[in-house]
Amino acid sequence: MRLMTPIPDPPPHRITPVTAADADALAEVARLFAEYSEWLSGFVVHTTIAEELDELPGAFAPPSGALLMATDADGAICGCVGVKRHGDAAAEIKRLFVRDACRGTGLGHALFASALDSACDLGYTEALVSTIPSKMPTANAMYDRIGFESTGRFEDHTHADIEIRYLRLDLGDWCA
C-alpha cells in the first residue's frame, strides 16, 4: 500500500477486488451501495444509484475501473469503494462506505488507499473525489491529510441543495 500518511494499527480487514464473475460479492456491494445511499438520505438525492445497482460493476469494472470490498477477520462485510474513469487521465473515487460496526478502525483509510493504488495500477495520473463536509468530516480530514486540493466542480450536483466539496490529487507521488 502506498500510504503518504500511515494508518496507526492497520485494521485486521481483508480488501479484495470484486468483478462481474463474482455474483455473490456483487450482491454484497449492491447492499453496501444501498446502505450508503440511505446513509446520505436527506443530503443528496442519488439520481444514479438505482442505475448503478442494476449495472454493477458497470463503470467500476476493469479495464478502466475497480470495485473493492472489505471484510473483517471473521469474514463479515464491512465496506466498499469504487474507482471509475473520469476523462482520460483522472480516476474518480466513489462510494467509499464503511458500516457502523467497522468504523473507527482505520478501514476507511485502508479502503481509500487501496482505491488510490488501483487508480495508479489502471494508469491514472490524478484522482478526484466529491464530498459533503457537513456529513463526512472524517473523510474530509483524511483527504486533506493525504494531500487532496480543492478543484472546480467536475460533476453536476445542481440537484443537491447542500455544500459539496470537489477535490483532486496528482497521483505522481502516490504512484511512485
KOLLUMDO-921091 format. One record per atom (N, C-alpha, C): residue in one letter; chain; z negated, y negated, x negated; residue number from 1. Coordinates in Angstrom, 1 decimal, always signed. Layout:
BEGIN
(node 'a','A',(Z,Y,X),NUM)
...
//
This chain:
BEGIN
(node 'm','A',(+0.0,+1.2,-0.8),1)
(node 'm','A',(+0.0,+0.0,+0.0),1)
(node 'm','A',(+0.0,-1.2,-0.9),1)
(node 'r','A',(+0.8,-2.2,-0.6),2)
(node 'r','A',(+0.9,-3.4,-1.4),2)
(node 'r','A',(+0.1,-4.5,-0.8),2)
(node 'l','A',(-1.2,-4.5,-1.0),3)
(node 'l','A',(-2.1,-5.5,-0.4),3)
(node 'l','A',(-2.3,-6.7,-1.3),3)
(node 'm','A',(-2.1,-7.8,-0.8),4)
(node 'm','A',(-2.4,-9.1,-1.5),4)
(node 'm','A',(-3.9,-9.4,-1.4),4)
(node 't','A',(-4.5,-9.0,-0.3),5)
(node 't','A',(-6.0,-9.1,-0.1),5)
(node 't','A',(-6.5,-7.7,+0.2),5)
(node 'p','A',(-7.5,-7.2,-0.5),6)
(node 'p','A',(-7.9,-5.9,-0.4),6)
(node 'p','A',(-8.7,-5.7,+0.9),6)
(node 'i','A',(-8.6,-4.4,+1.4),7)
(node 'i','A',(-9.4,-4.0,+2.6),7)
(node 'i','A',(-10.7,-3.6,+2.0),7)
(node 'p','A',(-11.9,-4.1,+2.4),8)
(node 'p','A',(-13.2,-3.7,+1.8),8)
(node 'p','A',(-13.5,-2.3,+2.0),8)
(node 'd','A',(-13.6,-1.4,+2.2),9)
(node 'd','A',(-13.8,+0.0,+2.5),9)
(node 'd','A',(-12.6,+0.4,+3.4),9)
(node 'p','A',(-11.5,+0.9,+2.9),10)
(node 'p','A',(-10.4,+1.3,+3.7),10)
(node 'p','A',(-10.9,+2.3,+4.8),10)
(node 'p','A',(-10.4,+2.1,+6.0),11)
(node 'p','A',(-10.8,+3.0,+7.1),11)
(node 'p','A',(-10.3,+4.4,+7.0),11)
(node 'p','A',(-11.0,+5.3,+7.5),12)
(node 'p','A',(-10.5,+6.7,+7.4),12)
(node 'p','A',(-9.5,+7.0,+8.5),12)
(node 'h','A',(-8.4,+6.3,+8.5),13)
(node 'h','A',(-7.4,+6.4,+9.5),13)
(node 'h','A',(-6.1,+6.9,+8.9),13)
(node 'r','A',(-5.3,+7.5,+9.7),14)
(node 'r','A',(-4.0,+8.0,+9.2),14)
(node 'r','A',(-2.9,+7.2,+9.9),14)
(node 'i','A',(-2.0,+6.6,+9.2),15)
(node 'i','A',(-0.9,+5.8,+9.7),15)
(node 'i','A',(+0.3,+6.6,+9.5),15)
(node 't','A',(+1.1,+6.9,+10.6),16)
(node 't','A',(+2.3,+7.6,+10.4),16)
(node 't','A',(+3.4,+7.0,+11.2),16)
(node 'p','A',(+4.6,+7.2,+10.7),17)
(node 'p','A',(+5.8,+6.7,+11.4),17)
(node 'p','A',(+6.1,+7.5,+12.7),17)
(node 'v','A',(+6.6,+6.8,+13.7),18)
(node 'v','A',(+6.9,+7.5,+15.0),18)
(node 'v','A',(+8.4,+7.4,+15.1),18)
(node 't','A',(+9.1,+8.5,+15.4),19)
(node 't','A',(+10.5,+8.5,+15.6),19)
(node 't','A',(+10.9,+9.0,+17.0),19)
(node 'a','A',(+12.1,+8.9,+17.3),20)
(node 'a','A',(+12.6,+9.3,+18.6),20)
(node 'a','A',(+12.5,+10.8,+18.8),20)
(node 'a','A',(+12.4,+11.6,+17.6),21)
(node 'a','A',(+12.3,+13.0,+17.7),21)
(node 'a','A',(+10.9,+13.5,+18.1),21)
(node 'd','A',(+9.9,+12.6,+18.1),22)
(node 'd','A',(+8.5,+13.0,+18.5),22)
(node 'd','A',(+8.2,+12.4,+19.8),22)
(node 'a','A',(+8.5,+13.1,+20.9),23)
(node 'a','A',(+8.3,+12.6,+22.3),23)
(node 'a','A',(+6.8,+12.4,+22.6),23)
(node 'd','A',(+5.9,+13.2,+22.1),24)
(node 'd','A',(+4.5,+13.0,+22.3),24)
(node 'd','A',(+4.0,+11.8,+21.7),24)
(node 'a','A',(+4.4,+11.5,+20.5),25)
(node 'a','A',(+3.9,+10.3,+19.8),25)
(node 'a','A',(+4.5,+9.1,+20.4),25)
(node 'l','A',(+5.8,+9.1,+20.9),26)
(node 'l','A',(+6.4,+8.0,+21.6),26)
(node 'l','A',(+5.6,+7.7,+22.9),26)
(node 'a','A',(+5.2,+8.7,+23.6),27)
(node 'a','A',(+4.4,+8.6,+24.8),27)
(node 'a','A',(+3.1,+7.9,+24.5),27)
(node 'e','A',(+2.5,+8.2,+23.4),28)
(node 'e','A',(+1.2,+7.6,+23.0),28)
(node 'e','A',(+1.4,+6.1,+22.6),28)
(node 'v','A',(+2.5,+5.8,+21.9),29)
(node 'v','A',(+2.8,+4.4,+21.6),29)
(node 'v','A',(+3.1,+3.6,+22.9),29)
(node 'a','A',(+3.8,+4.3,+23.8),30)
(node 'a','A',(+4.1,+3.6,+25.1),30)
(node 'a','A',(+2.8,+3.2,+25.8),30)
(node 'r','A',(+1.8,+4.1,+25.7),31)
(node 'r','A',(+0.5,+3.8,+26.3),31)
(node 'r','A',(-0.2,+2.6,+25.5),31)
(node 'l','A',(-0.1,+2.6,+24.2),32)
(node 'l','A',(-0.6,+1.6,+23.4),32)
(node 'l','A',(+0.0,+0.2,+23.7),32)
(node 'f','A',(+1.4,+0.2,+23.9),33)
(node 'f','A',(+2.1,-1.0,+24.2),33)
(node 'f','A',(+1.6,-1.5,+25.6),33)
(node 'a','A',(+1.4,-0.6,+26.5),34)
(node 'a','A',(+1.0,-1.0,+27.9),34)
(node 'a','A',(-0.4,-1.6,+27.8),34)
(node 'e','A',(-1.3,-1.0,+27.0),35)
(node 'e','A',(-2.6,-1.5,+26.8),35)
(node 'e','A',(-2.6,-2.9,+26.2),35)
(node 'y','A',(-1.7,-3.0,+25.2),36)
(node 'y','A',(-1.5,-4.3,+24.6),36)
(node 'y','A',(-1.1,-5.4,+25.6),36)
(node 's','A',(-0.2,-5.0,+26.4),37)
(node 's','A',(+0.3,-6.0,+27.4),37)
(node 's','A',(-0.8,-6.3,+28.4),37)
(node 'e','A',(-1.6,-5.3,+28.8),38)
(node 'e','A',(-2.7,-5.5,+29.7),38)
(node 'e','A',(-3.8,-6.4,+29.0),38)
(node 'w','A',(-4.0,-6.2,+27.7),39)
(node 'w','A',(-5.0,-7.0,+26.9),39)
(node 'w','A',(-4.6,-8.5,+26.9),39)
(node 'l','A',(-3.3,-8.7,+26.9),40)
(node 'l','A',(-2.8,-10.1,+26.9),40)
(node 'l','A',(-2.6,-10.7,+28.3),40)
(node 's','A',(-2.9,-9.9,+29.3),41)
(node 's','A',(-2.7,-10.4,+30.6),41)
(node 's','A',(-3.3,-11.7,+30.8),41)
(node 'g','A',(-2.5,-12.6,+31.4),42)
(node 'g','A',(-3.0,-14.0,+31.7),42)
(node 'g','A',(-2.7,-14.9,+30.5),42)
(node 'f','A',(-2.3,-14.4,+29.4),43)
(node 'f','A',(-1.9,-15.2,+28.3),43)
(node 'f','A',(-0.4,-15.3,+28.1),43)
(node 'v','A',(+0.2,-14.2,+28.2),44)
(node 'v','A',(+1.7,-14.2,+28.1),44)
(node 'v','A',(+2.2,-13.2,+29.1),44)
(node 'v','A',(+3.2,-13.6,+29.8),45)
(node 'v','A',(+3.9,-12.7,+30.7),45)
(node 'v','A',(+4.9,-11.9,+29.9),45)
(node 'h','A',(+4.8,-10.6,+29.7),46)
(node 'h','A',(+5.7,-9.9,+28.9),46)
(node 'h','A',(+6.9,-9.5,+29.7),46)
(node 't','A',(+8.0,-10.3,+29.5),47)
(node 't','A',(+9.2,-10.1,+30.3),47)
(node 't','A',(+10.0,-9.0,+29.8),47)
(node 't','A',(+9.7,-8.5,+28.5),48)
(node 't','A',(+10.5,-7.4,+28.0),48)
(node 't','A',(+9.7,-6.1,+27.8),48)
(node 'i','A',(+8.4,-6.1,+28.1),49)
(node 'i','A',(+7.6,-4.9,+27.8),49)
(node 'i','A',(+8.1,-3.7,+28.6),49)
(node 'a','A',(+8.5,-3.9,+29.9),50)
(node 'a','A',(+8.9,-2.7,+30.6),50)
(node 'a','A',(+10.2,-2.1,+30.0),50)
(node 'e','A',(+11.1,-3.0,+29.6),51)
(node 'e','A',(+12.3,-2.6,+28.9),51)
(node 'e','A',(+12.0,-1.9,+27.6),51)
(node 'e','A',(+11.1,-2.4,+26.8),52)
(node 'e','A',(+10.7,-1.8,+25.6),52)
(node 'e','A',(+10.1,-0.4,+25.8),52)
(node 'l','A',(+9.3,-0.3,+26.8),53)
(node 'l','A',(+8.6,+1.0,+27.1),53)
(node 'l','A',(+9.7,+2.1,+27.5),53)
(node 'd','A',(+10.7,+1.6,+28.3),54)
(node 'd','A',(+11.8,+2.5,+28.7),54)
(node 'd','A',(+12.7,+3.0,+27.6),54)
(node 'e','A',(+12.8,+2.1,+26.5),55)
(node 'e','A',(+13.7,+2.4,+25.5),55)
(node 'e','A',(+13.1,+2.8,+24.1),55)
(node 'l','A',(+11.8,+3.0,+24.1),56)
(node 'l','A',(+11.2,+3.4,+22.8),56)
(node 'l','A',(+11.9,+4.5,+22.1),56)
(node 'p','A',(+12.1,+4.5,+20.8),57)
(node 'p','A',(+11.7,+3.4,+19.9),57)
(node 'p','A',(+12.5,+2.2,+19.9),57)
(node 'g','A',(+13.7,+2.2,+20.6),58)
(node 'g','A',(+14.5,+1.0,+20.7),58)
(node 'g','A',(+14.7,+0.2,+19.5),58)
(node 'a','A',(+14.4,-1.1,+19.5),59)
(node 'a','A',(+14.6,-1.9,+18.4),59)
(node 'a','A',(+13.7,-1.6,+17.2),59)
(node 'f','A',(+12.7,-0.7,+17.4),60)
(node 'f','A',(+11.8,-0.3,+16.4),60)
(node 'f','A',(+12.3,+1.0,+15.6),60)
(node 'a','A',(+13.5,+1.4,+16.0),61)
(node 'a','A',(+14.0,+2.7,+15.4),61)
(node 'a','A',(+14.7,+2.4,+14.1),61)
(node 'p','A',(+14.6,+3.4,+13.1),62)
(node 'p','A',(+15.4,+3.3,+11.9),62)
(node 'p','A',(+16.9,+3.2,+12.3),62)
(node 'p','A',(+17.8,+2.7,+11.5),63)
(node 'p','A',(+17.5,+2.3,+10.2),63)
(node 'p','A',(+17.1,+0.8,+10.0),63)
(node 's','A',(+17.0,+0.1,+11.1),64)
(node 's','A',(+16.6,-1.4,+11.0),64)
(node 's','A',(+15.2,-1.7,+11.4),64)
(node 'g','A',(+14.4,-0.6,+11.9),65)
(node 'g','A',(+13.1,-0.9,+12.3),65)
(node 'g','A',(+12.2,+0.3,+12.0),65)
(node 'a','A',(+10.9,+0.1,+12.4),66)
(node 'a','A',(+9.9,+1.2,+12.2),66)
(node 'a','A',(+8.8,+1.0,+13.2),66)
(node 'l','A',(+8.3,+2.1,+13.6),67)
(node 'l','A',(+7.2,+2.2,+14.6),67)
(node 'l','A',(+6.1,+3.0,+14.0),67)
(node 'l','A',(+4.9,+2.4,+13.9),68)
(node 'l','A',(+3.8,+3.1,+13.2),68)
(node 'l','A',(+2.6,+3.3,+14.2),68)
(node 'm','A',(+2.0,+4.4,+14.1),69)
(node 'm','A',(+0.8,+4.7,+14.9),69)
(node 'm','A',(-0.3,+5.2,+14.0),69)
(node 'a','A',(-1.6,+4.8,+14.4),70)
(node 'a','A',(-2.7,+5.1,+13.6),70)
(node 'a','A',(-3.7,+6.0,+14.4),70)
(node 't','A',(-4.2,+7.0,+13.7),71)
(node 't','A',(-5.2,+7.9,+14.4),71)
(node 't','A',(-6.5,+7.9,+13.5),71)
(node 'd','A',(-7.6,+8.2,+14.1),72)
(node 'd','A',(-8.8,+8.2,+13.3),72)
(node 'd','A',(-9.0,+9.6,+12.7),72)
(node 'a','A',(-10.1,+9.8,+12.0),73)
(node 'a','A',(-10.4,+11.0,+11.3),73)
(node 'a','A',(-10.4,+12.2,+12.2),73)
(node 'd','A',(-10.7,+12.0,+13.5),74)
(node 'd','A',(-10.7,+13.1,+14.5),74)
(node 'd','A',(-9.4,+13.3,+15.2),74)
(node 'g','A',(-8.4,+12.5,+14.8),75)
(node 'g','A',(-7.1,+12.6,+15.5),75)
(node 'g','A',(-6.9,+11.7,+16.7),75)
(node 'a','A',(-7.9,+10.9,+17.1),76)
(node 'a','A',(-7.8,+10.1,+18.3),76)
(node 'a','A',(-6.8,+8.9,+18.0),76)
(node 'i','A',(-6.0,+8.6,+18.9),77)
(node 'i','A',(-5.1,+7.5,+18.8),77)
(node 'i','A',(-5.8,+6.2,+18.7),77)
(node 'c','A',(-5.6,+5.3,+17.7),78)
(node 'c','A',(-6.3,+4.1,+17.6),78)
(node 'c','A',(-5.5,+2.8,+17.7),78)
(node 'g','A',(-4.2,+2.9,+17.3),79)
(node 'g','A',(-3.4,+1.6,+17.3),79)
(node 'g','A',(-2.0,+1.9,+16.9),79)
(node 'c','A',(-1.3,+0.7,+16.9),80)
(node 'c','A',(+0.2,+0.8,+16.5),80)
(node 'c','A',(+0.7,-0.6,+16.1),80)
(node 'v','A',(+1.9,-0.5,+15.6),81)
(node 'v','A',(+2.6,-1.8,+15.2),81)
(node 'v','A',(+4.0,-1.4,+15.1),81)
(node 'g','A',(+4.9,-2.4,+15.3),82)
(node 'g','A',(+6.3,-2.2,+15.2),82)
(node 'g','A',(+7.0,-3.2,+14.3),82)
(node 'v','A',(+8.1,-2.8,+13.7),83)
(node 'v','A',(+8.9,-3.7,+12.8),83)
(node 'v','A',(+10.3,-3.6,+13.4),83)
(node 'k','A',(+10.9,-4.8,+13.6),84)
(node 'k','A',(+12.3,-4.8,+14.1),84)
(node 'k','A',(+13.0,-5.9,+13.4),84)
(node 'r','A',(+14.3,-5.7,+13.4),85)
(node 'r','A',(+15.3,-6.7,+12.7),85)
(node 'r','A',(+15.2,-8.0,+13.5),85)
(node 'h','A',(+15.2,-9.1,+12.8),86)
(node 'h','A',(+15.3,-10.5,+13.3),86)
(node 'h','A',(+16.3,-11.2,+12.4),86)
(node 'g','A',(+17.5,-11.1,+12.7),87)
(node 'g','A',(+18.5,-11.7,+11.8),87)
(node 'g','A',(+18.8,-10.8,+10.6),87)
(node 'd','A',(+19.6,-11.3,+9.7),88)
(node 'd','A',(+20.0,-10.4,+8.6),88)
(node 'd','A',(+18.9,-10.1,+7.6),88)
(node 'a','A',(+18.0,-11.0,+7.3),89)
(node 'a','A',(+17.0,-10.8,+6.2),89)
(node 'a','A',(+15.6,-10.7,+6.7),89)
(node 'a','A',(+15.4,-11.0,+7.9),90)
(node 'a','A',(+14.0,-11.0,+8.4),90)
(node 'a','A',(+13.6,-9.8,+9.3),90)
(node 'a','A',(+12.4,-9.4,+9.1),91)
(node 'a','A',(+11.8,-8.4,+10.0),91)
(node 'a','A',(+10.7,-9.1,+10.8),91)
(node 'e','A',(+10.7,-8.8,+12.1),92)
(node 'e','A',(+9.7,-9.3,+13.0),92)
(node 'e','A',(+8.6,-8.2,+13.2),92)
(node 'i','A',(+7.4,-8.5,+12.9),93)
(node 'i','A',(+6.3,-7.6,+13.1),93)
(node 'i','A',(+5.7,-7.8,+14.5),93)
(node 'k','A',(+5.8,-6.8,+15.4),94)
(node 'k','A',(+5.4,-6.9,+16.8),94)
(node 'k','A',(+4.4,-5.9,+17.2),94)
(node 'r','A',(+3.7,-6.2,+18.3),95)
(node 'r','A',(+2.8,-5.3,+19.0),95)
(node 'r','A',(+1.7,-4.6,+18.1),95)
(node 'l','A',(+1.2,-5.4,+17.2),96)
(node 'l','A',(+0.0,-5.0,+16.4),96)
(node 'l','A',(-1.1,-4.9,+17.4),96)
(node 'f','A',(-1.6,-3.7,+17.6),97)
(node 'f','A',(-2.7,-3.5,+18.6),97)
(node 'f','A',(-3.6,-2.4,+18.1),97)
(node 'v','A',(-4.9,-2.6,+18.2),98)
(node 'v','A',(-6.0,-1.7,+17.8),98)
(node 'v','A',(-6.9,-1.5,+19.0),98)
(node 'r','A',(-7.1,-0.3,+19.5),99)
(node 'r','A',(-8.1,-0.1,+20.6),99)
(node 'r','A',(-9.5,-0.5,+20.2),99)
(node 'd','A',(-10.2,-0.9,+21.2),100)
(node 'd','A',(-11.6,-1.5,+21.0),100)
(node 'd','A',(-12.4,-0.6,+20.2),100)
(node 'a','A',(-12.4,+0.7,+20.4),101)
(node 'a','A',(-13.3,+1.7,+19.7),101)
(node 'a','A',(-13.0,+1.7,+18.2),101)
(node 'c','A',(-11.8,+1.2,+17.8),102)
(node 'c','A',(-11.4,+1.3,+16.3),102)
(node 'c','A',(-11.4,-0.1,+15.7),102)
(node 'r','A',(-11.8,-1.1,+16.4),103)
(node 'r','A',(-11.8,-2.5,+15.9),103)
(node 'r','A',(-13.0,-2.7,+14.9),103)
(node 'g','A',(-12.8,-3.6,+14.0),104)
(node 'g','A',(-13.8,-3.9,+13.1),104)
(node 'g','A',(-13.9,-2.9,+11.9),104)
(node 't','A',(-12.9,-2.1,+11.7),105)
(node 't','A',(-12.9,-1.1,+10.7),105)
(node 't','A',(-11.9,-1.4,+9.6),105)
(node 'g','A',(-11.1,-2.5,+9.7),106)
(node 'g','A',(-10.1,-2.8,+8.8),106)
(node 'g','A',(-8.7,-2.1,+9.2),106)
(node 'l','A',(-8.7,-1.4,+10.3),107)
(node 'l','A',(-7.5,-0.7,+10.7),107)
(node 'l','A',(-6.4,-1.7,+11.0),107)
(node 'g','A',(-6.6,-2.8,+11.6),108)
(node 'g','A',(-5.6,-3.8,+11.9),108)
(node 'g','A',(-4.9,-4.3,+10.7),108)
(node 'h','A',(-5.7,-4.6,+9.6),109)
(node 'h','A',(-5.2,-5.0,+8.3),109)
(node 'h','A',(-4.3,-3.9,+7.7),109)
(node 'a','A',(-4.8,-2.6,+7.8),110)
(node 'a','A',(-4.1,-1.5,+7.2),110)
(node 'a','A',(-2.8,-1.3,+7.9),110)
(node 'l','A',(-2.8,-1.3,+9.3),111)
(node 'l','A',(-1.6,-1.2,+10.1),111)
(node 'l','A',(-0.6,-2.3,+9.7),111)
(node 'f','A',(-1.1,-3.5,+9.6),112)
(node 'f','A',(-0.2,-4.6,+9.3),112)
(node 'f','A',(+0.4,-4.5,+7.9),112)
(node 'a','A',(-0.4,-4.1,+6.9),113)
(node 'a','A',(+0.1,-3.9,+5.6),113)
(node 'a','A',(+1.1,-2.8,+5.6),113)
(node 's','A',(+0.9,-1.7,+6.3),114)
(node 's','A',(+1.9,-0.7,+6.4),114)
(node 's','A',(+3.2,-1.2,+7.0),114)
(node 'a','A',(+3.1,-2.1,+8.0),115)
(node 'a','A',(+4.3,-2.7,+8.6),115)
(node 'a','A',(+5.0,-3.5,+7.6),115)
(node 'l','A',(+4.3,-4.3,+6.8),116)
(node 'l','A',(+5.0,-5.1,+5.8),116)
(node 'l','A',(+5.6,-4.2,+4.7),116)
(node 'd','A',(+5.0,-3.1,+4.4),117)
(node 'd','A',(+5.5,-2.1,+3.4),117)
(node 'd','A',(+6.8,-1.6,+4.0),117)
(node 's','A',(+6.8,-1.3,+5.3),118)
(node 's','A',(+8.0,-0.8,+6.0),118)
(node 's','A',(+9.1,-1.8,+5.9),118)
(node 'a','A',(+8.8,-3.1,+6.2),119)
(node 'a','A',(+9.8,-4.1,+6.1),119)
(node 'a','A',(+10.4,-4.2,+4.7),119)
(node 'c','A',(+9.6,-4.0,+3.7),120)
(node 'c','A',(+10.1,-4.0,+2.3),120)
(node 'c','A',(+11.1,-2.8,+2.1),120)
(node 'd','A',(+10.6,-1.6,+2.6),121)
(node 'd','A',(+11.4,-0.4,+2.4),121)
(node 'd','A',(+12.8,-0.5,+3.1),121)
(node 'l','A',(+12.8,-1.3,+4.2),122)
(node 'l','A',(+14.0,-1.5,+5.0),122)
(node 'l','A',(+14.9,-2.6,+4.4),122)
(node 'g','A',(+14.5,-3.2,+3.4),123)
(node 'g','A',(+15.3,-4.2,+2.7),123)
(node 'g','A',(+15.2,-5.6,+3.2),123)
(node 'y','A',(+14.2,-5.9,+4.0),124)
(node 'y','A',(+14.0,-7.3,+4.5),124)
(node 'y','A',(+13.4,-8.1,+3.4),124)
(node 't','A',(+13.7,-9.4,+3.4),125)
(node 't','A',(+13.1,-10.4,+2.4),125)
(node 't','A',(+12.1,-11.3,+3.0),125)
(node 'e','A',(+12.0,-11.3,+4.3),126)
(node 'e','A',(+10.9,-12.1,+4.9),126)
(node 'e','A',(+10.4,-11.4,+6.2),126)
(node 'a','A',(+9.2,-11.8,+6.6),127)
(node 'a','A',(+8.5,-11.2,+7.7),127)
(node 'a','A',(+8.1,-12.4,+8.7),127)
(node 'l','A',(+8.3,-12.1,+10.0),128)
(node 'l','A',(+8.0,-13.1,+11.0),128)
(node 'l','A',(+6.9,-12.5,+11.9),128)
(node 'v','A',(+6.0,-13.3,+12.4),129)
(node 'v','A',(+5.0,-13.0,+13.4),129)
(node 'v','A',(+4.9,-14.1,+14.4),129)
(node 's','A',(+4.6,-13.8,+15.6),130)
(node 's','A',(+4.2,-14.9,+16.6),130)
(node 's','A',(+2.8,-14.4,+17.1),130)
(node 't','A',(+1.9,-15.4,+17.3),131)
(node 't','A',(+0.6,-15.1,+17.7),131)
(node 't','A',(+0.0,-16.1,+18.6),131)
(node 'i','A',(-1.1,-15.7,+19.3),132)
(node 'i','A',(-1.8,-16.7,+20.2),132)
(node 'i','A',(-3.1,-17.0,+19.5),132)
(node 'p','A',(-3.3,-18.1,+18.9),133)
(node 'p','A',(-4.5,-18.4,+18.2),133)
(node 'p','A',(-5.8,-18.3,+19.0),133)
(node 's','A',(-5.8,-18.7,+20.3),134)
(node 's','A',(-7.0,-18.6,+21.1),134)
(node 's','A',(-7.3,-17.1,+21.5),134)
(node 'k','A',(-6.4,-16.2,+21.5),135)
(node 'k','A',(-6.7,-14.8,+21.9),135)
(node 'k','A',(-6.8,-13.9,+20.6),135)
(node 'm','A',(-6.2,-14.3,+19.5),136)
(node 'm','A',(-6.1,-13.5,+18.3),136)
(node 'm','A',(-6.7,-14.1,+17.1),136)
(node 'p','A',(-7.9,-14.6,+17.1),137)
(node 'p','A',(-8.5,-15.3,+15.9),137)
(node 'p','A',(-8.5,-14.4,+14.7),137)
(node 't','A',(-8.9,-13.1,+14.8),138)
(node 't','A',(-9.0,-12.2,+13.7),138)
(node 't','A',(-7.6,-12.0,+13.1),138)
(node 'a','A',(-6.6,-11.8,+13.9),139)
(node 'a','A',(-5.3,-11.6,+13.4),139)
(node 'a','A',(-4.8,-12.9,+12.7),139)
(node 'n','A',(-5.0,-14.0,+13.3),140)
(node 'n','A',(-4.6,-15.3,+12.7),140)
(node 'n','A',(-5.3,-15.5,+11.3),140)
(node 'a','A',(-6.5,-15.1,+11.2),141)
(node 'a','A',(-7.2,-15.3,+9.9),141)
(node 'a','A',(-6.6,-14.3,+8.8),141)
(node 'm','A',(-6.2,-13.1,+9.3),142)
(node 'm','A',(-5.6,-12.1,+8.4),142)
(node 'm','A',(-4.2,-12.7,+7.9),142)
(node 'y','A',(-3.4,-13.2,+8.9),143)
(node 'y','A',(-2.1,-13.7,+8.5),143)
(node 'y','A',(-2.3,-14.9,+7.4),143)
(node 'd','A',(-3.2,-15.7,+7.6),144)
(node 'd','A',(-3.5,-16.8,+6.7),144)
(node 'd','A',(-3.9,-16.2,+5.3),144)
(node 'r','A',(-4.8,-15.2,+5.3),145)
(node 'r','A',(-5.2,-14.6,+4.0),145)
(node 'r','A',(-4.0,-14.0,+3.3),145)
(node 'i','A',(-3.1,-13.4,+4.0),146)
(node 'i','A',(-2.0,-12.7,+3.4),146)
(node 'i','A',(-1.0,-13.7,+2.8),146)
(node 'g','A',(-1.0,-14.9,+3.4),147)
(node 'g','A',(-0.1,-16.0,+2.9),147)
(node 'g','A',(+1.0,-16.4,+3.8),147)
(node 'f','A',(+0.9,-16.0,+5.1),148)
(node 'f','A',(+1.9,-16.5,+6.1),148)
(node 'f','A',(+1.8,-18.0,+6.2),148)
(node 'e','A',(+3.0,-18.6,+6.4),149)
(node 'e','A',(+3.0,-20.1,+6.6),149)
(node 'e','A',(+3.7,-20.4,+8.0),149)
(node 's','A',(+3.3,-21.5,+8.6),150)
(node 's','A',(+3.9,-21.9,+9.8),150)
(node 's','A',(+5.4,-22.1,+9.7),150)
(node 't','A',(+6.1,-21.8,+10.7),151)
(node 't','A',(+7.6,-22.0,+10.8),151)
(node 't','A',(+7.9,-22.4,+12.2),151)
(node 'g','A',(+9.2,-22.7,+12.3),152)
(node 'g','A',(+9.7,-23.1,+13.6),152)
(node 'g','A',(+9.7,-22.0,+14.6),152)
(node 'r','A',(+9.9,-22.3,+15.9),153)
(node 'r','A',(+10.0,-21.3,+16.9),153)
(node 'r','A',(+11.2,-20.4,+16.6),153)
(node 'f','A',(+10.9,-19.1,+16.6),154)
(node 'f','A',(+12.0,-18.1,+16.4),154)
(node 'f','A',(+12.2,-17.2,+17.6),154)
(node 'e','A',(+11.4,-17.3,+18.6),155)
(node 'e','A',(+11.5,-16.6,+19.9),155)
(node 'e','A',(+11.4,-17.5,+21.0),155)
(node 'd','A',(+11.9,-17.2,+22.2),156)
(node 'd','A',(+11.8,-18.0,+23.3),156)
(node 'd','A',(+10.6,-17.6,+24.1),156)
(node 'h','A',(+9.5,-18.4,+24.0),157)
(node 'h','A',(+8.3,-18.2,+24.8),157)
(node 'h','A',(+8.1,-19.3,+25.8),157)
(node 't','A',(+9.2,-19.9,+26.2),158)
(node 't','A',(+9.0,-21.1,+27.1),158)
(node 't','A',(+8.4,-20.7,+28.5),158)
(node 'h','A',(+8.4,-19.4,+28.8),159)
(node 'h','A',(+7.8,-18.9,+30.0),159)
(node 'h','A',(+6.3,-18.9,+29.9),159)
(node 'a','A',(+5.7,-19.0,+28.7),160)
(node 'a','A',(+4.3,-18.9,+28.5),160)
(node 'a','A',(+3.7,-20.3,+28.4),160)
(node 'd','A',(+2.7,-20.6,+29.2),161)
(node 'd','A',(+2.0,-21.9,+29.1),161)
(node 'd','A',(+0.8,-21.8,+28.3),161)
(node 'i','A',(+1.0,-21.5,+27.0),162)
(node 'i','A',(-0.1,-21.3,+26.0),162)
(node 'i','A',(+0.4,-21.6,+24.6),162)
(node 'e','A',(-0.5,-22.0,+23.7),163)
(node 'e','A',(-0.1,-22.3,+22.4),163)
(node 'e','A',(+0.3,-21.0,+21.7),163)
(node 'i','A',(+1.5,-20.9,+21.1),164)
(node 'i','A',(+1.9,-19.8,+20.3),164)
(node 'i','A',(+2.2,-20.3,+18.9),164)
(node 'r','A',(+1.7,-19.6,+18.0),165)
(node 'r','A',(+1.9,-19.9,+16.5),165)
(node 'r','A',(+3.0,-19.0,+16.0),165)
(node 'y','A',(+3.9,-19.6,+15.3),166)
(node 'y','A',(+5.0,-18.9,+14.6),166)
(node 'y','A',(+4.9,-18.9,+13.1),166)
(node 'l','A',(+4.9,-17.8,+12.5),167)
(node 'l','A',(+4.6,-17.7,+11.1),167)
(node 'l','A',(+5.7,-16.9,+10.3),167)
(node 'r','A',(+5.8,-17.2,+9.1),168)
(node 'r','A',(+6.8,-16.4,+8.2),168)
(node 'r','A',(+6.1,-16.2,+6.9),168)
(node 'l','A',(+6.6,-15.1,+6.2),169)
(node 'l','A',(+6.1,-14.7,+4.9),169)
(node 'l','A',(+7.3,-14.3,+4.1),169)
(node 'd','A',(+7.5,-14.9,+2.9),170)
(node 'd','A',(+8.5,-14.5,+2.0),170)
(node 'd','A',(+8.0,-13.2,+1.4),170)
(node 'l','A',(+8.7,-12.1,+1.5),171)
(node 'l','A',(+8.2,-10.8,+1.1),171)
(node 'l','A',(+8.4,-10.5,-0.4),171)
(node 'g','A',(+8.9,-11.5,-1.2),172)
(node 'g','A',(+9.2,-11.2,-2.6),172)
(node 'g','A',(+8.0,-10.7,-3.3),172)
(node 'd','A',(+6.8,-11.4,-3.2),173)
(node 'd','A',(+5.6,-10.9,-3.9),173)
(node 'd','A',(+5.1,-9.6,-3.3),173)
(node 'w','A',(+5.2,-9.5,-2.0),174)
(node 'w','A',(+4.6,-8.3,-1.3),174)
(node 'w','A',(+5.4,-7.1,-1.7),174)
(node 'c','A',(+6.7,-7.2,-1.8),175)
(node 'c','A',(+7.6,-6.0,-2.1),175)
(node 'c','A',(+7.6,-5.7,-3.6),175)
(node 'a','A',(+7.1,-6.6,-4.4),176)
(node 'a','A',(+7.2,-6.4,-5.9),176)
(node 'a','A',(+6.4,-5.2,-6.3),176)
//
